[in-house]
Amino acid sequence: MKPFVILCLISQLLFSETFTFQEGKTYDFAEKNAIADIQEHIKKNEKNIEAKIAKKQLEQKSKARDWKPEQRKLTAATKNKVFYPDMTYTVPEDIKDATGRIMYAKGFKFNPADYVHMQQEIVIIDASNKIELEWAKKNSYLDSAKYMVLLAGGNAFEITEEFKKPAYYLTKEVADKFQIQKTPSIVKQIKNKIKVSEICLKNCQ
């Protein structure tokens, strides 16, 4: 923290009234050792500076805790279901090379799964639902690098803090792309297809 404190100190020195030149008032800096002055200032103000830094970090942490993107409203699965969403992408406009030659014309369609492979399975849960959260814990979805966890409900910041592994929010765009409507759902790639499994945990039909 010391280097950061020094940066804050420099800012303090630049804007502090103590070091502002005023008409009729001069400072003989040549008679002082600048390093000694900085060390002395740090010694006298370190607790105050660190308290301000801690306060700022707390404010930023609070903002991170409360932030949430726009999401689709999903409901709990009432039956087990497997489906394969159509991942076909249509190029919205001509894609040209550096010389202006059209490489892919507007309207060209392709399946992204033909070219890329998902490194992780995606587990989508509503973390505000205790049953789903316990299910995710029991199956090690929340602490294994094999899975990426997306939340349709609950607080991603708190889940990340608790399990020491990043959890993310399920955005509308991702939900639409994989046609996710129920929780929990597991998304995985099998060759050039995407498999979505909806898992019923309670009141199954």
C-alpha positions in Angstrom: 0.0 0.0 0.0 3.0 2.3 0.6 3.6 3.2 -3.1 -0.1 4.0 -3.5 0.0 6.1 -0.3 2.9 8.1 -1.8 0.9 8.7 -5.0 -1.9 10.0 -2.9 0.5 12.1 -1.0 1.8 13.7 -4.1 -1.7 14.6 -5.0 -2.2 16.0 -1.5 1.0 18.1 -1.9 -0.1 19.5 -5.2 -3.5 20.6 -4.0 -3.0 21.3 -0.3 -3.3 24.8 0.8 -0.2 24.3 2.9 1.8 24.2 -0.3 -0.1 26.8 -2.3 1.9 30.0 -3.1 0.1 33.1 -1.9 1.0 36.7 -2.6 3.6 38.0 -0.2 4.5 34.5 1.1 7.5 32.5 0.0 9.1 29.2 0.7 12.8 28.5 0.7 12.7 24.9 -0.7 16.4 25.0 -1.3 17.0 24.8 2.4 14.9 21.7 2.8 15.3 18.1 1.8 12.4 17.1 -0.4 12.6 13.4 0.5 12.7 14.2 4.2 9.6 16.4 3.7 7.7 13.6 2.0 8.7 11.1 4.7 7.6 13.5 7.4 4.3 14.2 5.7 3.6 10.5 5.3 4.5 9.9 9.0 2.1 12.6 10.1 -0.8 11.8 7.7 -0.5 8.1 6.9 -3.5 7.0 9.0 -5.7 9.8 7.5 -4.6 9.0 4.0 -5.1 5.3 4.4 -8.5 5.9 5.9 -9.5 7.9 2.9 -8.2 5.1 0.6 -10.1 2.5 2.6 -13.3 4.5 2.3 -12.9 4.9 -1.4 -12.3 1.2 -1.8 -15.4 0.4 0.3 -17.5 2.7 -1.9 -16.2 1.0 -5.1 -16.9 -2.4 -3.5 -20.4 -1.4 -2.6 -21.1 -0.3 -6.2 -19.7 -3.6 -7.5 -22.0 -5.5 -5.1 -25.1 -3.6 -6.2 -24.5 -3.6 -10.0 -26.6 -5.9 -12.1 -27.4 -5.9 -15.9 -30.8 -6.1 -17.5 -31.9 -9.8 -17.4 -34.6 -12.1 -18.7 -37.1 -13.3 -16.1 -36.6 -17.1 -15.9 -38.6 -19.7 -14.0 -37.6 -22.9 -12.4 -37.7 -26.0 -14.6 -40.7 -28.3 -14.0 -39.3 -31.2 -16.0 -36.0 -32.4 -17.4 -35.6 -31.4 -21.0 -32.7 -31.4 -23.5 -32.6 -29.3 -26.7 -30.1 -28.1 -29.3 -30.6 -24.4 -30.1 -29.9 -23.2 -33.6 -26.6 -21.2 -33.3 -26.6 -20.0 -37.0 -25.3 -16.5 -37.3 -26.2 -14.3 -40.3 -23.6 -11.7 -41.4 -25.4 -8.3 -41.2 -23.3 -6.5 -43.7 -20.5 -7.2 -46.2 -17.1 -8.1 -44.6 -14.2 -6.8 -46.7 -10.5 -7.3 -46.7 -7.9 -4.5 -46.7 -8.2 -4.1 -50.5 -12.0 -3.8 -50.4 -12.6 -7.3 -51.7 -15.7 -8.9 -50.2 -14.8 -11.9 -48.1 -18.2 -12.6 -46.7 -21.3 -11.1 -48.3 -24.2 -9.7 -46.3 -26.6 -12.6 -45.5 -23.8 -15.2 -45.3 -24.7 -17.8 -42.7 -22.5 -20.0 -40.6 -22.4 -21.9 -37.3 -19.9 -20.5 -34.8 -19.5 -24.0 -33.3 -17.9 -25.1 -36.5 -14.9 -22.9 -35.7 -14.7 -22.5 -32.0 -15.1 -24.8 -29.0 -16.4 -23.9 -25.6 -13.6 -24.6 -23.0 -16.1 -24.7 -20.1 -19.6 -25.9 -19.5 -22.0 -23.1 -18.5 -24.2 -23.7 -15.5 -27.1 -21.3 -15.1 -28.9 -21.0 -11.8 -31.0 -18.7 -9.8 -28.8 -18.2 -6.7 -31.7 -16.6 -4.8 -33.4 -20.0 -4.9 -31.9 -22.0 -2.0 -32.7 -25.3 -3.7 -30.8 -24.4 -6.8 -27.9 -22.9 -4.9 -27.5 -26.1 -2.8 -27.7 -28.2 -5.9 -24.9 -26.2 -7.5 -22.8 -26.6 -4.3 -23.4 -30.3 -4.1 -22.3 -30.8 -7.7 -19.2 -28.6 -7.3 -20.4 -26.2 -10.0 -19.4 -23.2 -7.9 -15.8 -24.2 -7.1 -14.6 -26.1 -10.2 -12.7 -24.5 -13.0 -14.6 -26.9 -15.4 -17.7 -24.8 -15.1 -18.7 -21.1 -15.7 -21.5 -20.1 -13.5 -24.1 -17.5 -14.8 -26.7 -16.2 -12.4 -30.3 -15.6 -13.5 -31.0 -14.4 -10.0 -29.1 -13.7 -6.8 -25.9 -11.6 -6.3 -22.9 -12.4 -8.4 -20.6 -10.4 -6.1 -21.6 -12.3 -3.0 -21.4 -15.7 -4.7 -17.9 -14.8 -6.0 -16.8 -13.7 -2.5 -18.2 -16.9 -0.8 -16.8 -19.4 -3.2 -13.6 -17.6 -4.3 -14.5 -18.2 -7.9 -16.0 -15.7 -10.4 -19.7 -15.9 -10.9 -21.3 -13.8 -13.6 -24.8 -12.5 -14.5 -26.8 -14.1 -17.3 -27.4 -11.3 -19.7 -30.4 -11.0 -22.0 -28.1 -11.4 -25.0 -26.6 -14.7 -23.8 -30.0 -16.0 -22.6 -31.4 -15.3 -26.1 -28.5 -16.8 -27.9 -28.8 -20.1 -26.1 -32.6 -19.9 -25.8 -32.4 -20.2 -22.0 -35.8 -20.1 -20.3 -35.5 -22.3 -17.2 -33.2 -22.7 -14.3 -31.1 -24.6 -13.6 -29.7 -25.2 -17.1 -26.4 -26.6 -18.3 -24.9 -25.6 -21.6 -22.2 -27.7 -23.2 -20.8 -28.1 -26.7 -20.8 -31.5 -28.4 -18.8 -31.4 -31.6 -20.4 -28.6 -33.6 -23.7 -28.6 -31.6 -24.7 -26.8 -28.4 -26.6 -28.9 -26.0 -28.9 -27.3 -23.3 -30.2 -29.4 -20.5 -32.9 -28.1 -18.2 -32.9 -29.7 -14.8 -35.9 -30.1 -12.6 -35.2 -30.1 -8.9 -38.7 -29.8 -7.4 -42.3 -30.4 -8.3 -41.3 -32.2 -11.4 -44.0 -33.2 -13.9 
